[in-house]
Amino acid sequence: MKRKFQPILLLGLFLFTFNSCKNETEKSENTEDKKMAEVQKDEDFRPNFHFTPEKNWMNDPNGMFYMNGTYHLYFQYYPDDNVWGPMHWGHATSKDMITWEEQEIALYPDEKGYIFSGSAVVDNDNTSGFGEDGKTPVIAIFTYHDPVGAENKEENYQSQAIAYSLDEGMTWTKYEGNPVIPNPGIVDFRDPKVTWDDINKQWLMALATREKTLFYSSQNLKEWKKLSEFGAGTGAHDGVWECPDFFPMRVDGTGETKWVLIQSLNPGGYNGGSGTQYFVGDFDGKTFTPEENMKELEEKHKFWIDFGRDNYAGVTWANVPKEDGRKLFLGWMSNWLYAQEVPTETWRSAMTVARELKLVQEDETYLVKSSPVKELEKYRSSEISKDAIDVDEKAVLLDSSDLDLAKAEVKFSIKDLQETNYKIILSNGNNEEFIVNYDHTAKEFSVDRSNAGQIDFSEKFTEKNSTAPRISDSQDLKVLMILDKTSVEMFFDDGTTVMTEIFFPNQPWTELSLESENEKFSLGDIQAYELKF
Ligand code: FRU
C-alpha cells in the first residue's frame, strides 16, 4: 500500500494565540479529563512481543544457549513477589528469539545461597564428563550469593558454581563439588560468562568484580585457573562492574578478528543508573589488551552498547552454529533506578528484542553496532510505505489508522541535516508525548519522557532526559524504531547509536510525528510494518 504524506502546515502564531486564550476552567477540565483517561494499567502494559514472565519479578538474562533448533533464555527470577528477592533461574524457550514460551523454573536457591547471574555452554565434546549415554551435557555456570554472609558483611559471600543438564536445559543437577571457584576475599565477585575459546582451545570465563573483569580458563569446566585482570583505570567506573561477556568477532567485511568485552555497570551508566559499555582489543590467550586509541577516542565515541536508560546486563547466546555465525544479544529492558517501582503488578520488567551485534571499523576505531535479529521480519504483516517529501515544520509520519503503534517496525530518514533540532514524537489523544530530540549542531540525541504518561512511581524515571551522541557523520539520519506497548528501541544510522527506553502512557500512542525548528526539511521514504504475533 502506497500512501502520500499529509504534511501539516503549522501556523505557529495562530496556535500560540489560540493556546494562550484557553481559560482556567478549560485547564481544570483538562486535568479532569486526564484523570478519567488514566485507563492503562498492569496487563494493559504487557508487551505484545517482548518477553515477560507470566508472574512476578525478573531481571538479568542468564545462561542463553542454542541447541537443536531451540533458543534458551534463563533469567534472574523471584517467583513469590513482584520485587527482587531470593534469586532463581526462570526459563523460557523460543524457535526464533521472538516468541517465547515460559518453562518450569530451572534453578532454585539452596543452602549455599541464591542463584545469581551466569551463563550456560553446550559441552559438545563432554569435556566435563557429565555426559551419559551419548547425551550432550549443557553446563550452567552461576554465582552463589549467600544472603547470610552478605548480611553479616563478610567478604566471601559470592562464589562460582556449576550445574548440568542432560535433557537440553529442561532440568538441572547441581555439581556436588561446588563451588568451582571459591571466593578469594572479594566482595563483588560474580556473573561468570563462559565461552569456548576456539582460538586458544580453552573454556574462558569473564567474571566481574567491583572495578575489574577477571579472566579464568578451564579444560573441563570444573577446575579453573585465573589468567589475568582487566579494567582498573579504564572505562566507566562510577558503579560496580557486573555481567561481563567476552568473545572474538570478525570485523565486518574483513578477515580480521578482534576481541570484544561487554561490561555492564550499575550505577554509572551513560545516563546514570544501569548501563553497558564495551571494549575492543586483542587477546593472547591470557591477557586482554584494548586498542591503544580507545582511551583517547572515548571522549568522541563513547563506547556503549546502548545509550538508552533501559538495556542492562545484556549478553550473547552460546553455541550458535558456525554456519549461522551471528553474535546474538539480548538485555534486560529496565534500570535498577526504578525497575522495582514501574506501574505493573502481575509481573515486573521485560527483555529487549534479540539483536545481532556487528563489529565494524570506521575511521580509526572499532565500533559495535546492533540491529534487531532478522527473525523479526517474519512477523511483518501490513506494510505502509510513503514517498519522500519536503515538509513544512511538522509531518505526521503514521497514525493509528495506518497501523497499531504498539507493535510496529518503522523506518525513515531525515535528509540533508541542517544545524537545527529535529523532534520525533509519539503522542496520544491524552496530551501525552514521548519526545526524542536530535540536535544536529551538538550531534546529540535527547529523550524526554516527562510527559509520557505515568511517571509518579519514581522520581528517578524522569529526573533528567537521557542523551546519546550521534556517532555517524552521515548527512542523512536513518532511524529504525521497534515499538511495543511500553518500549521503543531506536537504532540510528544502522545501529551505530542505539537507545532503548520504556514508558507507560495512560492511553496507547496514536501518532508518530516529526518536527523541525527549521521551516522546511526533507524526509526520505518511510517504510513501516505492523507486526503480527
Ligand atoms: C545485575 C545483578 C547481577 C547479579 C544479579 C542479581 O543486574 O546485580 O550482578 O548477579 O543482578 O539478581
Residues whose N, C-alpha, C, O or C-beta is under 5 A from the ligand:
A	BS01	FRU	D60 Q76 M87 F116 S117 R190 D191 E242 C243 A313
